[in-house]
Amino acid sequence: MYALVTDGTITKYFKNPKGFTLGDLQYPKDIFTKWSTSELEAIGIYKVVFDNSNFKNEYYYTNTNQSFAFANDTLTASYEAATPKPHADLKIELIRDLKQQVARLLQLTDWYITRNTEKSTAIPSAITTHRDSVRTKQASMETAITNASNTPALEILYTYTEQSDGTVTRPLGELPTLEI
Protein backbone atom coordinates (compact mmCIF):
# COMPACT_ATOMS: atom_id res chain seq x y z
CA MET A 1 0.00 0.00 0.00
CA TYR A 2 1.22 3.47 -0.85
CA ALA A 3 0.09 7.02 -0.21
CA LEU A 4 0.73 10.40 -1.73
CA VAL A 5 2.09 12.89 0.80
CA THR A 6 1.89 16.58 -0.03
CA ASP A 7 3.39 19.16 2.36
CA GLY A 8 3.51 16.55 5.15
CA THR A 9 -0.17 15.60 4.71
CA ILE A 10 -1.49 12.34 3.30
CA THR A 11 -3.64 13.31 0.32
CA LYS A 12 -4.31 10.03 -1.48
CA TYR A 13 -4.06 6.29 -0.78
CA PHE A 14 -3.17 3.58 -3.28
CA LYS A 15 -4.36 0.17 -2.03
CA ASN A 16 -3.56 -1.36 -5.40
CA PRO A 17 -1.11 0.02 -7.94
CA LYS A 18 -2.93 2.16 -10.48
CA GLY A 19 -2.13 5.05 -12.76
CA PHE A 20 -2.67 8.55 -11.43
CA THR A 21 -2.24 12.20 -12.29
CA LEU A 22 -0.02 14.46 -10.21
CA GLY A 23 -0.01 18.06 -11.29
CA ASP A 24 0.14 18.03 -15.08
CA LEU A 25 1.83 14.63 -15.27
CA GLN A 26 0.17 11.25 -15.80
CA TYR A 27 1.97 8.32 -14.13
CA PRO A 28 1.38 4.67 -15.10
CA LYS A 29 0.68 2.01 -12.47
CA ASP A 30 3.99 0.25 -13.09
CA ILE A 31 5.94 2.99 -11.31
CA PHE A 32 5.03 1.18 -8.08
CA THR A 33 7.03 -1.87 -9.19
CA LYS A 34 9.68 -0.35 -11.46
CA TRP A 35 10.72 2.77 -9.59
CA SER A 36 13.05 2.75 -6.60
CA THR A 37 11.92 3.93 -3.19
CA SER A 38 13.87 7.16 -3.57
CA GLU A 39 12.30 7.85 -6.99
CA LEU A 40 8.80 7.36 -5.58
CA GLU A 41 9.51 9.50 -2.54
CA ALA A 42 10.87 12.26 -4.78
CA ILE A 43 7.33 12.77 -6.16
CA GLY A 44 5.69 12.27 -2.73
CA ILE A 45 4.75 8.58 -2.94
CA TYR A 46 5.58 6.64 0.24
CA LYS A 47 5.17 2.96 0.98
CA VAL A 48 3.05 2.35 4.07
CA VAL A 49 4.84 0.69 7.00
CA PHE A 50 2.36 -1.38 8.99
CA ASP A 51 2.63 -1.35 12.76
CA ASN A 52 0.43 -4.20 13.98
CA SER A 53 1.75 -4.20 17.54
CA ASN A 54 -1.68 -3.25 18.94
CA PHE A 55 -3.65 -5.53 16.61
CA LYS A 56 -5.15 -8.46 18.53
CA ASN A 57 -7.00 -11.67 17.64
CA GLU A 58 -10.39 -10.53 16.38
CA TYR A 59 -12.15 -13.48 17.98
CA TYR A 60 -11.31 -12.09 21.43
CA TYR A 61 -10.86 -8.35 20.77
CA THR A 62 -12.37 -5.44 18.87
CA ASN A 63 -9.62 -3.61 17.01
CA THR A 64 -9.79 0.03 16.03
CA ASN A 65 -9.54 1.16 12.44
CA GLN A 66 -6.04 1.79 11.24
CA SER A 67 -4.85 5.35 11.44
CA PHE A 68 -2.10 6.74 9.24
CA ALA A 69 0.65 9.13 10.23
CA PHE A 70 3.53 10.70 8.35
CA ALA A 71 6.63 11.70 10.31
CA ASN A 72 10.38 11.63 9.68
CA ASP A 73 9.81 10.60 6.05
CA THR A 74 7.95 7.46 7.17
CA LEU A 75 4.29 6.69 6.55
CA THR A 76 2.92 4.40 9.25
CA ALA A 77 -0.42 2.62 9.59
CA SER A 78 -1.19 1.60 13.18
CA TYR A 79 -3.97 0.59 15.54
CA GLU A 80 -4.99 2.04 18.88
CA ALA A 81 -5.26 -0.37 21.80
CA ALA A 82 -7.75 -3.19 21.15
CA THR A 83 -10.79 -3.64 23.40
CA PRO A 84 -11.46 -7.10 24.85
CA LYS A 85 -14.84 -8.52 23.84
CA PRO A 86 -17.30 -9.08 26.70
CA HIS A 87 -15.90 -11.85 28.86
CA ALA A 88 -19.21 -13.48 29.80
CA ASP A 89 -20.40 -13.57 26.17
CA LEU A 90 -17.15 -15.23 25.05
CA LYS A 91 -17.46 -17.89 27.74
CA ILE A 92 -20.97 -18.75 26.57
CA GLU A 93 -19.85 -18.92 22.95
CA LEU A 94 -16.77 -21.03 23.69
CA ILE A 95 -18.73 -23.52 25.81
CA ARG A 96 -21.44 -23.73 23.13
CA ASP A 97 -18.77 -24.43 20.49
CA LEU A 98 -17.18 -27.07 22.70
CA LYS A 99 -20.53 -28.82 23.21
CA GLN A 100 -21.06 -28.87 19.44
CA GLN A 101 -17.61 -30.40 18.91
CA VAL A 102 -18.35 -33.06 21.52
CA ALA A 103 -21.74 -33.83 19.96
CA ARG A 104 -20.11 -34.30 16.53
CA LEU A 105 -17.39 -36.49 18.03
CA LEU A 106 -19.83 -38.69 19.95
CA GLN A 107 -22.12 -38.92 16.94
CA LEU A 108 -19.43 -40.96 15.18
CA THR A 109 -19.96 -43.79 17.67
CA ASP A 110 -23.67 -43.34 18.38
CA TRP A 111 -24.46 -46.27 16.10
CA TYR A 112 -22.88 -48.61 18.67
CA ILE A 113 -25.38 -47.35 21.25
CA THR A 114 -28.29 -47.74 18.82
CA ARG A 115 -27.20 -51.25 17.87
CA ASN A 116 -26.93 -52.18 21.54
CA THR A 117 -30.40 -50.80 22.26
CA GLU A 118 -32.04 -52.47 19.26
CA LYS A 119 -30.15 -55.76 19.10
CA SER A 120 -28.48 -56.09 22.50
CA THR A 121 -25.12 -56.25 20.73
CA ALA A 122 -22.29 -55.52 23.15
CA ILE A 123 -20.54 -52.18 22.83
CA PRO A 124 -16.77 -52.66 22.53
CA SER A 125 -14.96 -51.46 25.64
CA ALA A 126 -12.74 -49.18 23.52
CA ILE A 127 -15.87 -47.33 22.43
CA THR A 128 -17.29 -46.87 25.92
CA THR A 129 -13.86 -45.85 27.22
CA HIS A 130 -13.50 -43.32 24.42
CA ARG A 131 -16.98 -41.86 24.95
CA ASP A 132 -16.33 -41.57 28.69
CA SER A 133 -12.96 -39.88 28.12
CA VAL A 134 -14.57 -37.39 25.71
CA ARG A 135 -17.14 -36.45 28.33
CA THR A 136 -14.48 -36.21 31.07
CA LYS A 137 -12.29 -33.97 28.93
CA GLN A 138 -15.30 -31.85 28.00
CA ALA A 139 -16.03 -31.29 31.69
CA SER A 140 -12.45 -30.23 32.43
CA MET A 141 -12.39 -27.92 29.40
CA GLU A 142 -15.68 -26.30 30.44
CA THR A 143 -14.28 -25.79 33.94
CA ALA A 144 -11.15 -24.13 32.54
CA ILE A 145 -13.27 -21.83 30.37
CA THR A 146 -15.61 -21.00 33.26
CA ASN A 147 -12.68 -20.30 35.60
CA ALA A 148 -10.87 -17.97 33.16
CA SER A 149 -10.80 -14.62 34.91
CA ASN A 150 -10.88 -12.35 31.86
CA THR A 151 -10.77 -12.25 28.06
CA PRO A 152 -6.96 -12.47 27.82
CA ALA A 153 -7.10 -15.59 30.03
CA LEU A 154 -9.61 -17.15 27.62
CA GLU A 155 -7.34 -16.37 24.69
CA ILE A 156 -4.38 -18.01 26.46
CA LEU A 157 -6.39 -21.22 26.92
CA TYR A 158 -6.65 -21.51 23.12
CA THR A 159 -3.14 -20.33 22.22
CA TYR A 160 -0.89 -23.04 20.81
CA THR A 161 2.77 -22.95 21.81
CA GLU A 162 5.71 -25.18 20.98
CA GLN A 163 6.94 -27.22 23.91
CA SER A 164 10.56 -28.15 24.68
CA ASP A 165 10.01 -31.60 23.14
CA GLY A 166 8.87 -30.02 19.86
CA THR A 167 5.16 -30.74 20.28
CA VAL A 168 2.61 -27.97 19.90
CA THR A 169 -0.09 -27.77 22.54
CA ARG A 170 -2.50 -25.36 24.15
CA PRO A 171 -3.38 -25.05 27.85
CA LEU A 172 -6.99 -26.10 27.21
CA GLY A 173 -5.85 -29.37 25.67
CA GLU A 174 -7.69 -31.36 23.01
CA LEU A 175 -10.64 -33.69 22.93
CA PRO A 176 -9.58 -37.34 22.75
CA THR A 177 -9.57 -39.12 19.41
CA LEU A 178 -10.76 -42.66 18.92
CA GLU A 179 -8.00 -45.18 18.35
CA ILE A 180 -9.14 -48.63 17.34
HELIX and SHEET records of a PDB file:
HELIX    1   1 ILE A   31  LYS A   34  1                                   4    
HELIX    2   2 THR A   37  ALA A   42  1                                   6    
HELIX    3   3 HIS A   87  GLN A  107  1                                  21    
HELIX    4   4 ASP A  110  LYS A  119  1                                  10    
HELIX    5   5 SER A  125  ASN A  147  1                                  23    
HELIX    6   6 THR A  151  LEU A  157  1                                   7    
SHEET    1   A 5 THR A   9  PHE A  14  0                                        
SHEET    2   A 5 TYR A   2  THR A   6 -1                                        
SHEET    3   A 5 ILE A  45  ASP A  51 -1                                        
SHEET    4   A 5 THR A  74  SER A  78  1                                        
SHEET    5   A 5 SER A  67  ALA A  71 -1                                        
SHEET    1   B 2 PHE A  20  LEU A  22  0                                        
SHEET    2   B 2 LEU A  25  TYR A  27 -1                                        
SHEET    1   C 2 TYR A  61  THR A  62  0                                        
SHEET    2   C 2 THR A  83  PRO A  84 -1                                        
SHEET    1   D 2 THR A 161  GLU A 162  0                                        
SHEET    2   D 2 VAL A 168  THR A 169 -1                                        
END                                                                             
